[in-house]
């Protein structure tokens, strides 16, 4: 399967129904799912969800792979609104290269801002997920609202292009 985005140590490929067991394993891992929406452990349900996404072709749902083609995470672009996109379902496995988190964030922004030509991104992060909150703030994302559980962020292409230069060592 053709990669959608390539980094120095990872690449994205489109999710397949056969990835369902891997996805369920990540999403039900107690260390990884602290700040995620609840996911069923039923692999058949995940297969149906993947099949539906692929059939409807409205989201970009990727498996993050290392260069040996081993799956090491997931990431998704969805909730398209005029000139803005949301991204999430971002989970990196324990065995991933150390740079996989930063690389995958750069690649998802490159893909959405530079290939799909979106001008803005919107996303939410659980308030208790301090590591991810700090990550997005370092990238220059701004909180525009909050609720009891989440901070809601906005990020634009211009801010990304400025920060991208700082992290270019993670890109090919």
C-alpha positions in Angstrom: 0.0 0.0 0.0 1.3 3.4 -1.0 2.3 5.7 1.9 0.4 9.0 2.3 3.2 10.7 4.2 6.8 9.9 4.8 9.0 11.0 7.7 12.6 10.1 8.6 11.7 7.0 10.7 7.9 6.6 10.0 5.3 6.7 7.3 1.5 6.8 7.2 -0.6 4.3 5.3 -4.3 4.1 5.1 -6.0 2.0 7.7 -7.4 -1.4 6.6 -10.0 -3.7 8.2 -7.1 -6.0 9.0 -5.7 -3.4 11.3 -8.7 -3.7 13.7 -6.9 -6.0 16.2 -3.9 -3.6 16.4 -6.2 -0.6 16.8 -8.3 -2.3 19.6 -5.0 -3.3 21.3 -3.8 0.3 21.3 -7.1 1.9 22.3 -7.7 -0.6 25.2 -4.2 -0.4 26.6 -4.6 1.0 30.1 -1.5 3.2 29.7 -2.6 4.6 26.4 -6.4 5.1 26.9 -6.4 7.3 29.9 -7.5 10.3 27.9 -9.4 8.6 25.0 -13.0 8.1 24.5 -14.1 4.6 25.6 -13.5 1.9 22.9 -15.1 -1.5 22.8 -12.7 -4.5 23.0 -14.8 -6.2 20.4 -12.6 -6.5 17.3 -15.6 -7.2 15.0 -17.1 -3.8 16.0 -13.8 -2.2 15.1 -13.7 -4.0 11.7 -17.2 -2.6 11.0 -16.1 0.9 11.9 -13.0 0.6 9.7 -15.1 -0.8 6.8 -17.6 2.1 7.2 -14.8 4.7 7.2 -13.2 3.2 4.1 -16.5 2.9 2.3 -17.7 6.4 3.1 -14.3 7.9 2.3 -14.8 11.0 4.4 -12.0 10.8 6.9 -8.3 10.1 6.6 -7.5 7.3 9.1 -3.9 6.3 9.1 -1.7 3.6 10.6 1.7 5.0 11.6 4.4 2.5 10.6 8.1 2.2 11.0 10.3 1.7 8.0 10.0 -2.1 8.5 6.3 -1.7 7.9 5.4 -2.5 11.5 2.4 -0.6 12.8 3.3 1.6 15.7 0.3 4.0 16.0 -2.8 5.6 14.7 -3.7 9.1 13.6 -6.8 10.5 11.9 -8.1 13.6 10.2 -11.8 14.3 10.3 -14.5 16.9 11.0 -13.8 19.0 8.0 -15.2 22.5 8.2 -14.8 24.9 5.3 -11.1 25.7 5.7 -10.4 23.7 8.9 -9.8 20.1 9.9 -9.7 18.2 13.1 -7.1 15.6 13.9 -6.9 13.0 16.7 -7.1 9.3 17.4 -3.4 9.9 17.9 -1.9 6.9 19.7 1.7 5.8 19.6 2.8 2.3 20.7 5.4 1.7 23.4 7.8 0.2 20.8 7.7 3.2 18.5 10.9 5.1 17.7 11.5 8.0 20.1 10.8 10.6 17.4 7.5 9.0 16.3 5.3 11.5 18.2 6.9 14.6 16.9 7.3 13.1 13.4 3.6 12.0 13.2 2.4 15.5 14.3 4.6 17.1 11.6 3.5 14.7 9.0 -0.2 15.1 9.8 0.2 18.9 9.6 2.2 18.7 6.4 -0.5 16.4 4.8 -3.4 18.6 5.9 -1.9 22.0 5.4 0.4 21.4 2.4 -1.3 18.6 0.5 -5.0 19.1 1.3 -4.5 22.9 1.5 -6.5 23.5 4.7 -5.7 26.9 6.4 -6.6 25.9 10.0 -6.9 23.0 12.4 -9.2 22.6 15.4 -8.9 19.8 18.0 -9.5 19.1 21.6 -7.3 17.7 24.3 -8.4 16.3 27.7 -7.4 18.8 30.5 -5.7 16.0 32.5 -3.5 15.0 29.5 -0.8 17.5 30.4 2.0 16.0 28.2 -0.1 16.4 25.1 -1.4 19.9 26.2 2.2 21.1 26.6 3.1 19.5 23.2 0.4 21.5 21.4 1.3 24.7 23.2 4.9 24.4 22.2 3.8 24.0 18.6 1.9 27.3 19.0 -1.7 26.1 19.1 -4.1 28.4 21.0 -7.0 27.4 23.3 -10.2 29.1 22.1 -12.6 27.5 24.6 -12.9 24.8 27.2 -15.5 22.7 28.9 -15.4 20.5 32.0 -13.2 17.8 30.4 -11.4 19.4 27.4 -9.5 22.4 26.0 -10.4 23.2 22.4 -7.5 24.4 20.3 -7.1 26.3 17.1 -4.0 26.3 14.9 -3.3 27.8 11.6 -1.0 27.1 8.6 1.2 30.2 9.2 1.9 29.3 12.8 2.7 25.7 11.7 5.1 26.9 8.9 7.0 29.0 11.4 7.4 26.1 13.9 8.1 23.6 11.1 11.5 25.1 10.5 12.4 24.5 14.1 11.6 20.8 13.8 12.9 20.2 10.2 15.4 17.7 11.5 12.5 15.3 11.9 11.4 15.6 8.3 13.0 14.0 5.3 
